[in-house]
Structure formats: C-alpha cells, structure tokens
Amino acid sequence: MSKSIRDLRPKALRNAAALIKCIGHPLRLRILEALEDGEQTVSAVQERTGAEQPAVSRHLSLLRAHGVVDFRRDGANVYYWISEPRARMILETVRQEAEELEA
C-alpha cells in the first residue's frame, strides 16, 4: 500500500514537488515525450516539438539541472535522454488525464 502525501517526510515531499514543478511546463512535457523513444540530438528534439532551438536548449538545460535528463557529446552533436524513470510515469499520467478530459 502506498503512503499518503501527508505521511511523507518533508524532504521527500519537497523533492516530489520540485520534480513535478520542473516537468510541469508544456514544452518540457513535449521534450520528454520526444525523448521517450531514446536519446535524441537537440535538433531532433527541436524538430519533434516544433519549438525554436534556443527554447529547446534552455528547457533541456533546466531538465538536466534537475536530473530529469542526461546528455553526452559526440563531436558537434549533443544527445539527451531521460535519466529520471519517474518522468515516464508522470508523462503517462498526463496522457491519461488528457484523454479523460477530452472524452
């Protein structure tokens, strides 16, 4: 049985809230969805989200700072992937909620 939110320790609650806040932006959600298929270059993420490169880079940087994504360099390319497994669960929850709202 899972714990109630009121039963969480303050640090755990702050960490959960920080993760939700970090992910909780429409473009960051689209970026994470683009990364669900595996590592992608910034330009591939840009193409898949339809967002401008500076915005994609800024949001990827924020996601990286919070440990949600990680990256590697290969020459001129930078590849990103989801490193926080709970991010995938949050994406699935967002999709389910969106489906219910649209029904």
Secondary structure, DSSP 8 states (H G I E B T S, - for coil): ----GGGS-HHHHHHHHHHHHHH-SHHHHHHHHHHTTS-EEHHHHHHHHT--HHHHHHHHHHHHHTTSEEEEEETTEEEEEE--HHHHHHHHHHHHHHHHHH-
